């Protein structure tokens, strides 16, 4: 009987097809951004004073994701999982580090990751606002 149950579970899974990826972040058509470009975004309803404090780095980061040296495809998965997990944990302020790059090859990858980060955070409805970190926090 146990073997029959296992067979039924496999059949049901096969009929459903492959598991659907919950990650809806864009994969193509994302433009790189200059290392000194300041990222900023605020959804309607976010108070100006709250956004100003975020912009000034007045809120302590409750978690951090460092995407240095990640490919765009890995960064896409890591960022999605990080934001989703942070939301589930009730975290309100997190830091995402995409890097600036020291060599020309690193700068190219980092500018792409910066563009990806900007686009992906805008695509996530649970992200209410974001801003580049202040220079004293390693930002632009």
MDAnalysis code that builds the backbone (N, CA, C; Angstrom):
import MDAnalysis as mda
import numpy as np

u = mda.Universe.empty(420, n_residues=140, atom_resindex=np.repeat(np.arange(140), 3), trajectory=True)
u.add_TopologyAttr("name", ["N", "CA", "C"] * 140)
u.add_TopologyAttr("resid", np.arange(1, 141))
u.add_TopologyAttr("resname", ["UNK", "UNK", "UNK", "UNK", "UNK", "UNK", "UNK", "UNK", "UNK", "UNK", "UNK", "UNK", "UNK", "UNK", "UNK", "UNK", "UNK", "UNK", "UNK", "UNK", "UNK", "UNK", "UNK", "UNK", "UNK", "UNK", "UNK", "UNK", "UNK", "UNK", "UNK", "UNK", "UNK", "UNK", "UNK", "UNK", "UNK", "UNK", "UNK", "UNK", "UNK", "UNK", "UNK", "UNK", "UNK", "UNK", "UNK", "UNK", "UNK", "UNK", "UNK", "UNK", "UNK", "UNK", "UNK", "UNK", "UNK", "UNK", "UNK", "UNK", "UNK", "UNK", "UNK", "UNK", "UNK", "UNK", "UNK", "UNK", "UNK", "UNK", "UNK", "UNK", "UNK", "UNK", "UNK", "UNK", "UNK", "UNK", "UNK", "UNK", "UNK", "UNK", "UNK", "UNK", "UNK", "UNK", "UNK", "UNK", "UNK", "UNK", "UNK", "UNK", "UNK", "UNK", "UNK", "UNK", "UNK", "UNK", "UNK", "UNK", "UNK", "UNK", "UNK", "UNK", "UNK", "UNK", "UNK", "UNK", "UNK", "UNK", "UNK", "UNK", "UNK", "UNK", "UNK", "UNK", "UNK", "UNK", "UNK", "UNK", "UNK", "UNK", "UNK", "UNK", "UNK", "UNK", "UNK", "UNK", "UNK", "UNK", "UNK", "UNK", "UNK", "UNK", "UNK", "UNK", "UNK", "UNK", "UNK", "UNK"])
u.atoms.positions = np.array([
    [0.838, -1.192, 0.000],
    [0.000, 0.000, 0.000],
    [0.879, 1.250, 0.000],
    [1.997, 1.186, 0.718],
    [2.882, 2.348, 0.770],
    [3.466, 2.640, -0.610],
    [3.807, 1.602, -1.331],
    [4.375, 1.766, -2.665],
    [3.343, 2.384, -3.605],
    [2.080, 1.977, -3.476],
    [1.015, 2.530, -4.307],
    [0.839, 4.028, -4.044],
    [0.940, 4.437, -2.785],
    [0.800, 5.850, -2.438],
    [1.921, 6.663, -3.076],
    [3.126, 6.122, -3.037],
    [4.264, 6.801, -3.644],
    [4.066, 6.936, -5.148],
    [3.579, 5.891, -5.779],
    [3.321, 5.912, -7.219],
    [2.255, 6.946, -7.547],
    [1.221, 7.011, -6.745],
    [0.152, 7.987, -6.968],
    [0.682, 9.413, -6.822],
    [1.543, 9.644, -5.851],
    [2.122, 10.974, -5.651],
    [2.977, 11.378, -6.847],
    [3.757, 10.450, -7.364],
    [4.601, 10.752, -8.531],
    [3.746, 11.036, -9.753],
    [2.680, 10.258, -9.946],
    [1.779, 10.490, -11.085],
    [1.130, 11.872, -10.981],
    [0.656, 12.199, -9.789],
    [0.014, 13.504, -9.590],
    [1.005, 14.633, -9.871],
    [2.239, 14.479, -9.417],
    [3.270, 15.497, -9.657],
    [3.583, 15.612, -11.139],
    [3.632, 14.487, -11.842],
    [3.916, 14.495, -13.279],
    [2.796, 15.179, -14.047],
    [1.565, 14.974, -13.626],
    [0.429, 15.600, -14.305],
    [0.419, 17.108, -14.100],
    [0.910, 17.562, -12.960],
    [0.953, 18.995, -12.682],
    [2.057, 19.688, -13.476],
    [3.028, 18.950, -13.930],
    [4.148, 19.531, -14.656],
    [5.212, 20.018, -13.695],
    [6.222, 20.693, -14.239],
    [7.315, 21.157, -13.379],
    [6.807, 22.202, -12.386],
    [7.443, 22.296, -11.219],
    [7.008, 23.296, -10.244],
    [7.174, 24.699, -10.818],
    [6.209, 25.542, -10.564],
    [6.223, 26.903, -11.089],
    [7.174, 27.762, -10.255],
    [8.018, 28.511, -10.922],
    [8.955, 29.407, -10.242],
    [8.185, 30.641, -9.775],
    [8.213, 30.919, -8.471],
    [7.517, 32.087, -7.937],
    [8.276, 33.373, -8.250],
    [9.514, 33.245, -8.654],
    [10.349, 34.408, -8.939],
    [9.935, 35.008, -10.276],
    [9.315, 36.172, -10.228],
    [8.810, 36.826, -11.435],
    [9.715, 37.960, -11.910],
    [10.896, 38.082, -11.337],
    [11.790, 39.182, -11.704],
    [12.277, 39.038, -13.138],
    [12.395, 40.175, -13.825],
    [12.859, 40.209, -15.213],
    [14.218, 39.550, -15.351],
    [14.421, 38.943, -16.505],
    [15.727, 38.337, -16.785],
    [16.426, 39.016, -17.953],
    [15.682, 39.689, -18.791],
    [16.251, 40.253, -20.018],
    [15.951, 41.744, -20.129],
    [16.731, 42.406, -20.969],
    [16.472, 43.796, -21.321],
    [16.756, 44.800, -20.222],
    [17.635, 44.475, -19.302],
    [17.957, 45.396, -18.209],
    [19.231, 46.152, -18.565],
    [19.151, 47.469, -18.508],
    [20.289, 48.308, -18.888],
    [21.244, 48.492, -17.712],
    [22.555, 48.432, -17.977],
    [23.536, 48.725, -16.921],
    [23.411, 50.185, -16.483],
    [23.792, 50.482, -15.259],
    [23.775, 51.853, -14.753],
    [25.177, 52.255, -14.322],
    [25.494, 53.517, -14.503],
    [26.782, 54.061, -14.103],
    [26.993, 53.861, -12.599],
    [28.234, 53.617, -12.214],
    [28.561, 53.353, -10.805],
    [28.143, 54.504, -9.891],
    [28.085, 55.721, -10.416],
    [27.769, 56.882, -9.581],
    [26.305, 57.288, -9.659],
    [25.512, 56.566, -10.424],
    [24.080, 56.856, -10.522],
    [23.412, 56.525, -9.187],
    [22.614, 57.452, -8.664],
    [21.928, 57.243, -7.384],
    [20.590, 56.562, -7.638],
    [20.397, 55.421, -6.989],
    [19.132, 54.705, -7.100],
    [18.158, 55.270, -6.078],
    [16.938, 55.580, -6.527],
    [15.914, 55.990, -5.579],
    [14.539, 55.672, -6.129],
    [13.662, 55.247, -5.227],
    [12.311, 54.837, -5.605],
    [11.424, 54.921, -4.375],
    [10.205, 55.418, -4.582],
    [9.240, 55.526, -3.487],
    [7.851, 55.270, -4.051],
    [7.146, 54.319, -3.471],
    [5.772, 54.038, -3.888],
    [4.838, 55.112, -3.338],
    [3.728, 55.340, -4.040],
    [2.717, 56.251, -3.490],
    [2.280, 55.757, -2.109],
    [2.130, 56.689, -1.186],
    [1.725, 56.324, 0.171],
    [2.874, 56.323, 1.163],
    [4.112, 56.260, 0.669],
    [5.264, 56.345, 1.573],
    [5.443, 57.822, 1.929],
    [5.432, 58.112, 3.211],
    [5.526, 59.496, 3.663],
    [6.877, 60.099, 3.290],
    [6.846, 61.385, 2.930],
    [8.074, 62.074, 2.529],
    [9.122, 62.062, 3.635],
    [8.696, 62.250, 4.888],
    [9.640, 62.243, 6.007],
    [10.304, 60.887, 6.190],
    [9.543, 59.829, 6.000],
    [10.089, 58.471, 6.106],
    [11.116, 58.248, 4.999],
    [10.772, 58.682, 3.776],
    [11.695, 58.503, 2.655],
    [12.954, 59.343, 2.855],
    [12.788, 60.558, 3.375],
    [13.949, 61.423, 3.623],
    [14.902, 60.758, 4.627],
    [14.354, 60.152, 5.689],
    [15.203, 59.463, 6.670],
    [15.894, 58.250, 6.045],
    [15.181, 57.527, 5.180],
    [15.790, 56.390, 4.476],
    [16.953, 56.883, 3.621],
    [16.706, 57.952, 2.879],
    [17.708, 58.543, 1.986],
    [18.947, 58.998, 2.766],
    [18.735, 59.498, 3.960],
    [19.835, 59.996, 4.795],
    [20.532, 58.885, 5.578],
    [20.054, 57.659, 5.446],
    [20.672, 56.537, 6.149],
    [20.375, 56.520, 7.632],
    [19.239, 57.078, 8.035],
    [18.878, 57.180, 9.457],
    [18.318, 55.879, 10.025],
    [17.914, 54.940, 9.159],
    [17.376, 53.666, 9.636],
    [18.481, 52.613, 9.620],
    [18.595, 51.861, 10.701],
    [19.577, 50.779, 10.757],
    [19.122, 49.629, 9.876],
    [20.064, 49.056, 9.155],
    [19.775, 47.896, 8.315],
    [19.606, 46.673, 9.206],
    [18.515, 45.935, 8.988],
    [18.227, 44.750, 9.800],
    [18.772, 43.467, 9.172],
    [19.144, 43.531, 7.907],
    [19.727, 42.380, 7.202],
    [20.471, 42.917, 5.989],
    [21.363, 42.087, 5.452],
    [22.190, 42.537, 4.334],
    [22.395, 41.400, 3.349],
    [22.327, 41.738, 2.063],
    [22.638, 40.795, 0.986],
    [23.794, 41.375, 0.191],
    [24.892, 40.648, 0.112],
    [26.061, 41.083, -0.646],
    [26.117, 40.291, -1.948],
    [25.935, 40.988, -3.067],
    [25.910, 40.328, -4.377],
    [27.221, 40.480, -5.141],
    [28.295, 40.942, -4.469],
    [29.603, 41.027, -5.124],
    [29.924, 39.712, -5.818],
    [30.409, 39.797, -7.019],
    [30.893, 38.647, -7.794],
    [29.810, 37.650, -8.211],
    [28.549, 37.993, -8.019],
    [27.471, 37.099, -8.477],
    [27.143, 37.397, -9.933],
    [26.785, 36.365, -10.665],
    [26.259, 36.579, -12.015],
    [24.850, 37.148, -11.860],
    [24.319, 37.731, -12.929],
    [22.974, 38.307, -12.872],
    [21.931, 37.244, -12.550],
    [22.083, 36.045, -13.101],
    [21.073, 35.008, -12.852],
    [21.083, 34.552, -11.389],
    [22.261, 34.438, -10.798],
    [22.341, 34.061, -9.378],
    [21.841, 35.214, -8.511],
    [22.239, 36.449, -8.852],
    [21.797, 37.620, -8.092],
    [20.272, 37.744, -8.127],
    [19.665, 37.433, -9.256],
    [18.203, 37.487, -9.398],
    [17.543, 36.558, -8.384],
    [18.023, 35.344, -8.311],
    [17.457, 34.365, -7.381],
    [17.717, 34.779, -5.929],
    [18.954, 35.188, -5.638],
    [19.321, 35.564, -4.272],
    [18.526, 36.780, -3.787],
    [18.376, 37.783, -4.656],
    [17.644, 38.991, -4.267],
    [16.174, 38.665, -3.999],
    [15.566, 37.891, -4.885],
    [14.160, 37.513, -4.701],
    [13.972, 36.787, -3.375],
    [14.807, 35.788, -3.120],
    [14.700, 35.012, -1.880],
    [14.956, 35.885, -0.646],
    [15.944, 36.775, -0.743],
    [16.295, 37.652, 0.376],
    [15.141, 38.590, 0.729],
    [14.557, 39.226, -0.281],
    [13.459, 40.160, -0.028],
    [12.243, 39.411, 0.513],
    [11.940, 38.278, -0.077],
    [10.795, 37.488, 0.383],
    [10.989, 37.043, 1.843],
    [12.170, 36.529, 2.158],
    [12.451, 36.077, 3.524],
    [12.441, 37.246, 4.506],
    [13.010, 38.380, 4.102],
    [13.023, 39.565, 4.965],
    [11.599, 40.008, 5.278],
    [10.747, 39.974, 4.271],
    [9.340, 40.350, 4.459],
    [8.647, 39.389, 5.428],
    [8.874, 38.094, 5.238],
    [8.263, 37.091, 6.117],
    [8.726, 37.246, 7.566],
    [9.959, 37.707, 7.750],
    [10.506, 37.918, 9.095],
    [10.095, 39.264, 9.697],
    [9.395, 40.078, 8.907],
    [8.943, 41.373, 9.391],
    [10.014, 42.448, 9.393],
    [11.087, 42.246, 8.631],
    [12.160, 43.243, 8.563],
    [11.695, 44.409, 7.704],
    [12.031, 45.617, 8.142],
    [11.558, 46.803, 7.427],
    [12.651, 47.503, 6.623],
    [13.891, 47.383, 7.065],
    [14.994, 48.055, 6.378],
    [16.119, 47.056, 6.171],
    [16.462, 46.824, 4.914],
    [17.538, 45.896, 4.577],
    [18.502, 46.576, 3.614],
    [19.698, 46.021, 3.505],
    [20.704, 46.573, 2.604],
    [21.048, 45.538, 1.542],
    [21.099, 46.009, 0.291],
    [21.497, 45.166, -0.834],
    [22.760, 45.780, -1.420],
    [23.835, 45.006, -1.457],
    [25.121, 45.496, -1.955],
    [25.372, 44.876, -3.323],
    [25.456, 45.730, -4.344],
    [25.693, 45.234, -5.707],
    [27.130, 45.436, -6.133],
    [27.870, 46.299, -5.455],
    [29.273, 46.545, -5.772],
    [29.462, 47.651, -6.790],
    [30.690, 48.133, -6.885],
    [31.049, 49.178, -7.848],
    [32.047, 48.659, -8.863],
    [32.882, 47.714, -8.457],
    [33.882, 47.147, -9.360],
    [35.177, 47.932, -9.344],
    [36.290, 47.227, -9.303],
    [37.603, 47.863, -9.304],
    [38.251, 47.801, -10.685],
    [38.085, 46.688, -11.382],
    [38.653, 46.549, -12.724],
    [37.565, 46.842, -13.751],
    [37.962, 46.998, -15.014],
    [36.963, 47.296, -16.045],
    [35.961, 46.154, -16.195],
    [36.424, 44.908, -16.063],
    [35.502, 43.763, -16.150],
    [34.534, 43.767, -14.970],
    [35.051, 44.075, -13.773],
    [34.185, 44.139, -12.590],
    [33.200, 45.289, -12.712],
    [33.666, 46.434, -13.229],
    [32.782, 47.590, -13.381],
    [31.626, 47.263, -14.314],
    [31.917, 46.525, -15.373],
    [30.866, 46.145, -16.318],
    [29.824, 45.261, -15.633],
    [30.267, 44.262, -14.889],
    [29.341, 43.365, -14.194],
    [28.576, 44.126, -13.110],
    [29.275, 44.959, -12.349],
    [28.631, 45.693, -11.261],
    [27.614, 46.700, -11.779],
    [27.912, 47.352, -12.903],
    [26.940, 48.295, -13.448],
    [25.696, 47.559, -13.931],
    [25.875, 46.327, -14.413],
    [24.719, 45.511, -14.793],
    [23.946, 45.109, -13.539],
    [24.646, 44.680, -12.492],
    [23.967, 44.321, -11.241],
    [23.248, 45.522, -10.638],
    [23.824, 46.704, -10.781],
    [23.166, 47.908, -10.268],
    [21.872, 48.152, -11.031],
    [21.915, 48.023, -12.356],
    [20.704, 48.171, -13.165],
    [19.671, 47.110, -12.825],
    [20.136, 45.883, -12.637],
    [19.236, 44.782, -12.260],
    [18.591, 45.059, -10.911],
    [19.400, 45.477, -9.941],
    [18.887, 45.755, -8.598],
    [17.805, 46.821, -8.656],
    [18.061, 47.892, -9.400],
    [17.089, 48.974, -9.545],
    [15.773, 48.445, -10.122],
    [15.853, 47.712, -11.204],
    [14.647, 47.193, -11.857],
    [13.930, 46.168, -10.983],
    [14.674, 45.215, -10.440],
    [14.059, 44.133, -9.664],
    [13.352, 44.645, -8.414],
    [13.975, 45.583, -7.695],
    [13.329, 46.112, -6.489],
    [12.028, 46.829, -6.835],
    [11.990, 47.510, -7.982],
    [10.758, 48.171, -8.433],
    [9.668, 47.152, -8.772],
    [10.077, 45.982, -9.245],
    [9.116, 44.948, -9.642],
    [8.481, 44.235, -8.452],
    [9.093, 44.313, -7.296],
    [8.587, 43.613, -6.110],
    [7.611, 44.508, -5.346],
    [6.338, 44.125, -5.350],
    [5.308, 44.931, -4.693],
    [5.560, 45.129, -3.205],
    [6.247, 44.194, -2.561],
    [6.483, 44.331, -1.120],
    [7.568, 45.364, -0.804],
    [8.318, 45.800, -1.818],
    [9.324, 46.854, -1.615],
    [8.612, 48.196, -1.735],
    [8.602, 48.938, -0.646],
    [7.902, 50.219, -0.613],
    [8.791, 51.385, -1.052],
    [10.081, 51.292, -0.785],
    [11.007, 52.368, -1.142],
    [12.431, 51.839, -1.061],
    [13.323, 52.491, -1.816],
    [14.749, 52.199, -1.673],
    [15.547, 53.406, -2.118],
    [16.778, 53.467, -1.651],
    [17.682, 54.561, -2.007],
    [19.110, 54.065, -1.892],
    [19.982, 54.569, -2.753],
    [21.406, 54.245, -2.635],
    [21.894, 54.630, -1.247],
    [22.805, 53.831, -0.722],
    [23.381, 54.121, 0.592],
    [24.205, 55.401, 0.527],
    [24.358, 56.041, 1.661],
    [25.202, 57.221, 1.772],
    [26.666, 56.803, 1.629],
    [27.544, 57.719, 1.181],
    [28.964, 57.375, 1.023],
    [29.597, 56.784, 2.290],
    [29.213, 57.279, 3.464],
    [29.788, 56.747, 4.710],
    [29.339, 55.318, 4.991],
    [28.303, 54.858, 4.280],
    [27.838, 53.473, 4.401],
    [28.259, 52.643, 3.194],
    [29.152, 53.200, 2.364],
    [29.663, 52.469, 1.209],
    [28.887, 52.696, -0.070],
    [27.960, 53.647, -0.048],
    [27.117, 53.897, -1.222],
    [27.639, 55.007, -2.104],
    [26.770, 55.434, -2.993],
    [27.106, 56.450, -3.984],
    [26.920, 57.837, -3.427],
])
